[in-house]
Amino acid sequence: MPEPVSDDVARNRWLTIQAVRFSGIAMVLAGILIVRQVIDAPPAIGWLLLVPGLAAAFLAPTLLAKRWRSPVE
């Protein structure tokens, strides 16, 4: 059975999850601004930012949390 991780490792993992979540939100916002033509770029680029941004904001933190979950005692 694996040993529980130290507080430093747990904090760094939490910060990583939050960074992934916030970068996904930033991608979604940039994609929306491009699709709405607030930022001058082709709308296809906006859609290409929107889809992975949603995945990064919603799916990636859940997958990382499951991977790094503490072992059941």
C-alpha positions in Angstrom: 0.0 0.0 0.0 1.5 3.4 -1.0 2.3 5.9 1.8 0.3 9.2 2.0 2.1 12.1 0.5 3.6 15.0 2.4 1.9 18.3 2.9 4.2 20.0 0.4 3.3 17.5 -2.3 -0.4 17.8 -1.5 -0.2 21.6 -1.7 1.7 21.5 -5.0 -0.9 19.1 -6.5 -3.7 21.3 -5.4 -2.0 24.3 -6.9 -1.5 22.4 -10.2 -5.2 21.5 -10.3 -6.2 25.1 -9.7 -3.8 26.3 -12.4 -5.2 23.8 -14.9 -8.7 24.9 -14.1 -7.9 28.7 -14.4 -6.0 28.2 -17.7 -9.1 26.3 -19.0 -11.3 29.2 -18.0 -8.9 31.7 -19.7 -9.0 29.6 -22.9 -12.8 29.6 -22.8 -13.0 33.4 -22.4 -10.4 34.0 -25.2 -12.4 31.6 -27.4 -15.7 33.4 -26.7 -14.1 36.8 -27.4 -12.7 35.6 -30.7 -16.0 34.0 -31.8 -17.8 37.2 -30.9 -15.2 39.2 -32.9 -14.1 41.3 -30.0 -10.6 40.0 -30.7 -9.6 40.2 -34.3 -9.0 36.5 -35.3 -10.8 33.9 -37.4 -13.8 32.5 -35.5 -12.4 28.9 -36.2 -9.6 29.7 -33.8 -12.1 30.7 -31.2 -13.9 27.4 -31.5 -10.6 25.6 -31.3 -9.8 27.3 -28.0 -13.3 26.8 -26.6 -13.5 23.0 -26.8 -10.1 22.2 -25.1 -10.7 25.0 -22.7 -13.9 23.4 -21.5 -12.2 20.1 -21.2 -9.3 21.7 -19.2 -11.7 23.6 -16.9 -14.1 20.7 -16.2 -12.5 17.3 -17.0 -8.8 17.7 -16.3 -9.1 18.7 -12.6 -11.4 15.8 -12.0 -9.0 13.4 -13.7 -6.0 14.8 -11.8 -7.8 14.5 -8.5 -8.7 10.9 -9.1 -5.2 10.1 -10.1 -3.7 11.8 -7.1 -6.3 10.6 -4.6 -5.0 9.5 -1.2 -5.1 5.7 -0.7 -8.0 4.2 1.2 -7.0 3.0 4.6 
